[in-house]
Amino acid sequence: MTIQLTIDGEVVTTTEGTPLVEVAAANGTYVPTLCHHPGSPCLGTCRVCAVRVNGAIAASCSLGARDGMVVEVNTPELRDLRRTIVEMLFVEGVHNCPSCEKSGRCQLQAVALDMRLEGARFPYRYPDREAEHDAARIWLERDRCIFCQRCVEFVRDRETGKKIFSISRRGERARIELDVELADAMPPEQVAEAVDLCPVGAILAKGVGYDVPIGQRRYEAWSLRNRVLGRRPS
């Protein structure tokens, strides 16, 4: 069913039920997100895509379009809210971007650069999370995990459907876990998919590391905003 709604005062047409974050991108309005993966079920875990809908703040990846919606994206309040969430993700982990294998391909880094984030207003916590290196093909850097849960929900054993990644414990003690036996059964192409699915450098393929030259990485030559909006370099 075709419907109409407004995004920042502009009337747009879309299909009922389409995630608002995708509706916005299709109509030239960028909304950052870290857990949303186009074509996959909504997770709504990072809340970086917060917008105001009919006066109430909501995650635009988890809310489907409805006729007559009034959506606000680029207000000072909402921009500061999204920026605050990204700042908190940085201070709650250990993100040394210059030395990270995912630098230039990291979605958290790209979102922060788009926000012109140069530091955080909160004290850095520098958590000590032990790395997982027992699997044959995967290196798990827990201190970089932002708990988006993409790997938990979308990476599964191809024969049994069992989850290969999970989250244990709660609160500040929470950490990502890896089923080593299932991980060792992953074919190389599935390992590469898991690495690409992770928005940060928490999931790495052993023996690969810095495999893309500086200057040719995903977000170096073309901004995340333009990629999300479907634009191409001129």
Phi, psi and omega per residue, in radians:
M1 nan 2.223 3.130
T2 -1.460 2.310 -3.103
I3 -2.310 3.013 3.052
Q4 -2.224 2.508 3.050
L5 -2.591 2.999 3.119
T6 -2.020 2.422 3.064
I7 -2.164 2.009 -3.079
D8 0.873 0.759 3.060
G9 1.496 -0.127 3.138
E10 -1.727 2.274 3.111
V11 -1.367 2.218 3.133
V12 -2.215 2.726 3.133
T13 -2.001 2.388 -3.136
T14 -2.695 -3.086 3.082
T15 -1.649 2.337 -3.132
E16 -0.970 2.352 3.107
G17 1.639 -0.210 3.107
T18 -1.131 2.307 3.131
P19 -0.929 2.371 -3.073
L20 -1.026 -0.600 3.139
V21 -1.088 -0.594 3.123
E22 -1.373 -0.602 3.067
V23 -1.092 -0.778 3.141
A24 -1.065 -0.834 -3.131
A25 -1.068 -0.712 -3.125
A26 -1.141 -0.327 -3.113
N27 -2.002 0.396 2.992
G28 1.449 0.250 3.116
T29 -1.986 2.048 -3.099
Y30 -1.478 2.245 3.013
V31 -2.170 2.059 -3.116
P32 -1.190 2.618 3.060
T33 -2.734 2.668 -3.129
L34 -2.148 -0.375 -3.138
C35 -1.785 -0.419 -3.093
H36 -1.215 2.317 3.091
H37 -2.241 1.896 -3.069
P38 -0.884 2.330 -3.138
G39 1.558 -0.087 3.136
S40 -2.005 2.770 3.109
P41 -1.013 2.598 -3.121
C42 -1.194 2.480 3.064
L43 -1.877 -0.786 3.110
G44 1.131 0.559 -3.059
T45 -1.630 -0.535 -3.008
C46 -1.550 -0.504 3.127
R47 1.130 0.199 3.119
V48 -1.211 -0.327 -3.113
C49 -1.607 0.415 -3.088
A50 -1.044 2.307 3.055
V51 -2.367 3.023 3.072
R52 -1.891 2.190 -3.109
V53 -2.118 2.042 -3.109
N54 0.892 0.644 3.067
G55 1.632 -0.179 -3.103
A56 -1.992 2.454 3.129
I57 -1.344 2.343 -3.111
A58 -2.579 2.790 3.045
A59 -1.397 2.081 -3.036
S60 -1.268 -0.237 3.105
C61 -1.416 -0.433 -3.054
S62 -1.761 -0.027 -3.093
L63 -1.954 2.124 3.132
G64 -1.422 2.611 -3.118
A65 -1.162 2.414 3.071
R66 -2.290 2.650 -3.098
D67 -1.068 2.351 3.069
G68 1.470 0.011 3.122
M69 -1.025 2.518 3.022
V70 -2.003 1.925 -3.026
V71 -1.956 2.298 3.047
E72 -1.988 2.323 -3.128
V73 -2.086 -0.948 -2.960
N74 -1.766 0.996 2.993
T75 -1.723 2.691 3.121
P76 -0.964 -0.690 -3.128
E77 -1.099 -0.789 -3.100
L78 -1.229 -0.669 3.101
R79 -1.098 -0.705 3.124
D80 -1.201 -0.637 3.107
L81 -1.087 -0.835 -3.136
R82 -1.135 -0.692 3.114
R83 -1.096 -0.709 3.129
T84 -1.061 -0.740 3.134
I85 -1.089 -0.756 3.139
V86 -1.145 -0.714 3.081
E87 -1.015 -0.750 -3.125
M88 -1.140 -0.619 3.090
L89 -1.119 -0.660 3.118
F90 -1.191 -0.776 -3.059
V91 -1.320 -0.358 -3.124
E92 -1.538 -0.023 3.097
G93 -2.272 -2.909 3.050
V94 -2.167 1.827 -3.040
H95 -2.138 1.546 3.086
N96 -1.620 1.416 -2.979
C97 -0.941 -0.780 -3.084
P98 -1.045 -0.503 -3.091
S99 -1.810 0.072 -3.086
C100 -1.484 2.412 3.122
E101 -1.081 -0.405 -3.087
K102 -1.635 0.019 -3.123
S103 -0.998 2.333 -3.068
G104 1.552 -0.264 3.097
R105 -2.190 0.080 -3.074
C106 -1.524 2.198 -3.111
Q107 -1.249 -0.609 3.079
L108 -1.095 -0.784 3.101
Q109 -1.061 -0.769 -3.115
A110 -1.127 -0.737 3.116
V111 -1.110 -0.740 -3.139
A112 -1.116 -0.724 3.119
L113 -1.143 -0.678 3.117
D114 -1.118 -0.586 3.097
M115 -1.421 -0.026 -3.069
R116 0.998 0.733 -3.126
L117 -1.425 2.071 -3.129
E118 -1.925 -0.126 3.135
G119 -3.116 3.108 -3.123
A120 -2.056 2.642 3.119
R121 -1.492 0.010 -3.106
F122 -1.986 2.706 3.104
P123 -1.225 2.460 3.119
Y124 -1.320 2.421 -3.046
R125 -1.686 -0.430 3.132
Y126 0.826 1.112 -3.121
P127 -1.150 2.626 3.122
D128 -1.833 1.612 3.141
R129 -1.940 2.155 -3.071
E130 -1.164 2.343 3.088
A131 -1.289 2.653 3.110
E132 -1.899 2.035 -3.087
H133 -2.243 0.271 -3.075
D134 -1.340 -0.425 -3.126
A135 -1.235 2.675 -3.067
A136 -1.247 -0.602 -3.018
R137 -2.051 -0.205 -3.027
I138 -2.085 2.343 3.004
W139 -1.924 2.161 -3.084
L140 -1.870 1.946 3.097
E141 -1.666 1.616 -3.028
R142 -1.126 -0.520 -3.065
D143 -1.229 -0.190 3.112
R144 -1.713 -0.161 -3.058
C145 -1.157 2.345 3.094
I146 -1.890 0.175 3.076
F147 0.988 0.719 3.064
C148 -1.237 -0.445 3.097
Q149 1.290 0.243 3.037
R150 -1.024 -0.847 -3.104
C151 -1.122 -0.651 -3.124
V152 -1.085 -0.746 -3.040
E153 -1.551 -0.543 -2.951
F154 -1.925 -0.135 3.112
V155 -1.904 1.930 -3.077
R156 -2.356 2.723 3.073
D157 -1.087 2.277 -3.009
R158 -1.256 -0.325 3.132
E159 -1.634 -0.773 -3.046
T160 -1.778 -0.320 -3.081
G161 1.374 0.091 -3.130
K162 -1.238 2.599 3.106
K163 -1.256 2.353 3.123
I164 -1.580 -0.559 3.094
F165 -1.955 2.657 3.093
S166 -2.677 2.994 3.071
I167 -2.066 2.229 3.126
S168 -1.922 2.819 3.104
R169 1.128 -3.071 -3.080
R170 -2.442 2.860 3.080
G171 1.050 -2.446 -3.088
E172 -1.245 -0.201 3.100
R173 -1.599 -0.045 -3.112
A174 -1.087 2.530 3.086
R175 -2.686 2.714 3.125
I176 -1.382 2.474 3.138
E177 -2.106 2.699 -3.136
L178 -2.252 2.213 3.045
D179 -1.398 1.766 -3.019
V180 -1.049 -0.721 -3.121
E181 -1.085 -0.794 3.106
L182 -1.205 -0.634 3.134
A183 -1.111 -0.663 -3.139
D184 -1.213 -0.313 3.112
A185 -1.543 -0.096 -3.129
M186 -1.244 2.274 3.038
P187 -1.214 2.760 -3.084
P188 -0.935 -0.660 -3.123
E189 -1.175 -0.542 3.099
Q190 -1.292 -0.594 3.050
V191 -1.075 -0.776 3.129
A192 -1.088 -0.666 3.106
E193 -1.127 -0.708 3.138
A194 -1.148 -0.715 3.109
V195 -1.082 -0.773 -3.123
D196 -1.207 -0.578 -3.119
L197 -1.187 -0.579 -3.138
C198 -1.195 2.183 -3.093
P199 -1.294 -0.221 -3.141
V200 -2.167 -2.826 -3.122
G201 -1.763 0.635 -3.109
A202 -1.408 -0.580 -3.141
I203 -1.926 2.053 -3.103
L204 -2.202 2.590 3.069
A205 -1.556 2.203 3.134
K206 -1.100 2.454 3.085
G207 1.382 0.123 -3.111
V208 -1.972 -1.182 3.059
G209 1.067 -2.105 -3.044
Y210 -1.513 1.265 -3.012
D211 -1.610 -0.205 3.119
V212 -1.978 2.214 -3.083
P213 -1.093 2.586 3.050
I214 -1.035 2.346 -3.095
G215 1.768 -0.286 3.141
Q216 -2.038 0.135 -3.105
R217 -1.385 2.853 -2.897
R218 -0.905 -0.797 -3.023
Y219 -1.853 0.162 -3.107
E220 -1.434 -0.797 -3.075
A221 -1.523 -0.343 -3.055
W222 -2.580 2.241 -2.983
S223 -1.188 2.702 3.083
L224 -1.031 -0.715 -3.134
R225 -0.975 -0.814 -3.109
N226 -1.213 -0.590 3.099
R227 -1.159 -0.769 -3.141
V228 -1.093 -0.655 -3.126
L229 -1.419 -0.005 3.065
G230 1.370 0.274 3.137
R231 -1.412 2.790 3.130
R232 -2.201 2.596 3.114
P233 -1.035 2.506 3.133
S234 -1.470 nan nan
